[in-house]
Amino acid sequence: MYYLFSLMGENNQENGCLLGRVSCTTFNILAPIYKRLSDKTRESEFSELWISRNETILDKLLEIKSSIICLQEFWVENEELVKMYEKRLGEAGYRTYKLARTNNRGDGLLAAVHQNSFHVLNYKECVFNGIGDRVAQLFDVELLVPPEDQIHKVGMRTILVNTHLIFPHDYKYCFARLKQVYKILQFIESYFKEYKLSSIPIILCGDWNGSMKGNVCRFLLSQGFVSAYDIAHPYIGHIVNKCKWVSHHNHRGNICAVDFVWLHNPNILRKPLKRSFMEALLRNFYQLQSKVTENICALPFPRVDLTSVTCTQFSEALTELKLAGPPFNVFIAEEIKDLWDHIDCNGDGVINMSHFFHGKYTEQPETPSEETDDALTTMSTVGFNVVKAMLFPEEVEQGTWPQSYSLSDHALLTVELSMVPIAHCDSPEKLTRVKNNENKFLIGSL
């Protein structure tokens, strides 16, 4: 299956129609409470070590001077570290916002917005209330021009999110990660409705704990988001499997690409959110069953002997898989019903298990959406173009992890964006013409 990555405004940039530039840095800084020095000790036990490392991290962040800095695994419960970041970032012109994970996990998120780049119109906090006690920060910001132009507003609003998804320890967490992304997108959607916003650009930053090959990224692609780094560095033949870059050396000893800045411009058509989420969940089920069939996974998938199942049997199977009910509660009853209604297309109360396990229900034909039609009449005329994207240390761009790198177990990703005019879309037909004529498409095989 192929997905489209759109790169906007190439012609506009050549014609010098850029309205302004901003940059964004995302970085999981590895909280001292998680940094292992040995099997039994953590860096948090040695203040001279974590202070020195975090001072060096701040040196690097202030050297880059991004408009917005999004940090994950920020040690929010340590007052000394919090004051260190607030002081140095504040002196450099940033306003900081921190958010702890729920249930006193110790770490959380920190975002820093440079006051010469953006005016923060609103700030919201999203709590997932699920596996991993994860959270997200949402900023409604308005772009400012540089100080030499007397810092006046140009009227360009953007939604920016900072988050950190849970690590996929096993198959249950893969479903939980999809739910976390779904909750973020629902949160954004609700914010648009609450404040009666027309379509504006959206930027999602953070540690997504999954690569471009996974269903979380696939879900975001189905919602019209593109990976800024992958736009700036297209693969050989534009095939995802040819991707070289990595951004994380995880606790299992693997190196992988998990840190992203996702961009959605307002002239990109999106599938209805709920249906896109259901399709993503079903792809997870299909892939899980495939692994069982190929003996890659030892999980005894329940009720595979049945040719068809009812909603009750389906719910029981989810419980047997530990996807419903305690202790994980990945799916609640309402979500199980939504999933069932999605796959029970004809409403006869049963589904064909052969079709289910062969992926027949993973995608359904496009149908007109009232929500989509409304969105098409309120498109913004300004969006973002990806100018460049850089990883530090630079060796990770070629897929190697330097042994001398000690700032974190994650690389630092910085993306530079330019404002560009985009065509106003008031109909699906016009939107198609915009996509064909003004956007550059990169095709990635997943």
ABEGO torsion letter per residue (X at the ends): XBBBBBBBGAAAAAAGABAEBBBBBBBBAGBAAABBABAABBAAABAAAAAAAAAAAAAAAAAAGBABBBBBGBBAABAAAAAAAAAAAAAAGBBBBBBBBBGGAGBBBBBBBBAAABBBABBBBBBAGBBGGBBBBBBBBBBBBBAAAGGBBAGBBBBBBBBBBBBBABAAAAAAAAAAAAAAAAAAAAAAAAAGBBBBBBBBBEBAGBBAABAAAAAAAAAGBBBAAAAABBBBGGBAAABABBABBBAAGBBBBABBBBBBBAABBBBBAAAAAAAAAAAAAAAAAAAAAAGABABBBBGAABABBBAAAAAAAAAAAGABEOAAGABBAAAAAAAAAAABAAGAGBBBAAAAAAGAAABBBBBBBAAAAAAAAABBABBBBBABBBBOBAAAAAGBBBAABAABABBBBBBBBBBBBBBBBABAAAAAAAAAAABBBBBBBX
